[in-house]
Amino acid sequence: MHKVEDLKIWKKAVELAKSIYLLASELPSEEKYGLVSQIKRCSVSIPSNIAEGAGRNSQKEFKHFLSIANGSTYELHTQLILLIELNLVKKEKVKPVIDVCIEIQKMNYSFQRTL
């Protein structure tokens, strides 16, 4: 088991989720049950799966949950691109968040290799 509060990837993922919630508050209300709901769920899934894996009994289980978290990161990345493509938000506003997604993806792959 790992102490989740000590994991840099978990901390970064929590910050990402906070950024997504702030971004979501600026999106049109008609997207409340569409992309807004989806990006919120994805963003929360990332640190949640890292935490769940950290609490498991084996490295194999931890890797499994890191893999799920990584899938959610890619899903979120895609949804952020859709926000831009659908002109729901300016690229300049979303680009820093996409950069954090990519950073977490890289951290995740590196972390999995160390387990």
C-alpha positions in Angstrom: 0.0 0.0 0.0 1.1 3.6 -0.8 0.2 6.7 1.2 -1.8 8.5 -1.5 -1.1 12.0 -0.2 2.6 11.4 -0.9 2.1 10.5 -4.5 3.0 13.4 -6.9 0.7 11.9 -9.6 -2.3 11.9 -7.2 -1.6 15.5 -6.2 -1.4 16.6 -9.8 -4.6 14.7 -10.7 -6.5 16.4 -7.8 -5.3 19.8 -9.1 -6.5 18.8 -12.6 -9.9 17.9 -11.2 -10.1 21.3 -9.5 -9.2 23.0 -12.8 -11.9 21.1 -14.6 -14.5 22.1 -12.1 -13.5 25.8 -12.6 -13.6 25.4 -16.3 -16.9 23.7 -16.3 -18.5 26.5 -14.4 -17.8 28.8 -17.4 -19.5 26.5 -19.9 -23.0 27.0 -21.3 -25.8 25.7 -19.1 -27.2 23.7 -22.0 -24.1 21.5 -21.7 -24.8 20.7 -18.0 -25.9 17.1 -18.8 -23.5 16.7 -21.8 -19.9 17.6 -21.9 -19.9 19.4 -18.5 -21.1 16.3 -16.7 -18.7 14.1 -18.7 -15.5 16.2 -18.1 -16.3 16.4 -14.3 -16.8 12.6 -14.0 -13.6 12.0 -16.0 -11.5 14.4 -14.0 -12.7 12.9 -10.6 -12.1 9.4 -11.9 -8.3 10.1 -12.4 -7.3 10.8 -8.8 -10.0 8.4 -7.5 -8.5 5.4 -9.4 -5.0 6.4 -8.4 -6.2 6.4 -4.7 -8.0 3.1 -5.1 -5.0 1.5 -6.6 -2.7 2.9 -3.9 -4.9 1.2 -1.3 -4.8 -2.2 -2.9 -2.7 -5.1 -1.7 -0.4 -5.7 -4.6 1.6 -3.8 -7.2 -0.3 -5.7 -10.0 -3.6 -4.3 -8.6 -2.1 -0.8 -8.3 -1.0 -0.9 -12.0 -4.5 -2.0 -13.0 -6.0 1.1 -11.4 -3.3 3.3 -12.8 -4.2 2.0 -16.2 -7.8 2.9 -15.6 -6.8 6.4 -14.4 -4.7 6.8 -17.6 -7.7 5.8 -19.7 -9.7 8.5 -18.0 -6.9 11.0 -18.7 -7.1 10.2 -22.4 -10.9 10.4 -22.3 -10.7 13.8 -20.6 -8.1 15.0 -23.1 -10.5 14.1 -26.0 -13.4 15.9 -24.4 -11.3 19.0 -23.9 -10.4 19.0 -27.6 -14.2 18.7 -28.3 -14.8 21.8 -26.2 -12.5 23.7 -28.5 -13.8 22.1 -31.7 -17.4 22.9 -30.7 -16.4 26.5 -29.9 -17.6 26.2 -26.4 -14.4 27.6 -25.0 -11.3 29.3 -26.4 -8.2 27.2 -27.1 -6.1 29.5 -24.9 -8.3 28.7 -21.9 -8.2 24.9 -22.4 -4.5 24.5 -23.6 -3.0 24.6 -20.1 -5.5 22.0 -18.9 -4.6 19.7 -21.8 -0.9 20.2 -21.0 -1.6 18.9 -17.5 -3.5 15.9 -18.9 -0.4 15.1 -21.0 1.9 15.5 -18.0 -0.2 13.1 -16.0 -0.2 10.6 -18.8 3.6 10.7 -18.9 3.8 10.5 -15.1 1.5 7.5 -15.1 3.5 5.6 -17.6 6.7 6.3 -15.7 5.1 5.4 -12.4 3.8 2.1 -13.8 7.3 1.2 -15.0 8.7 1.7 -11.5 6.2 -0.7 -9.9 
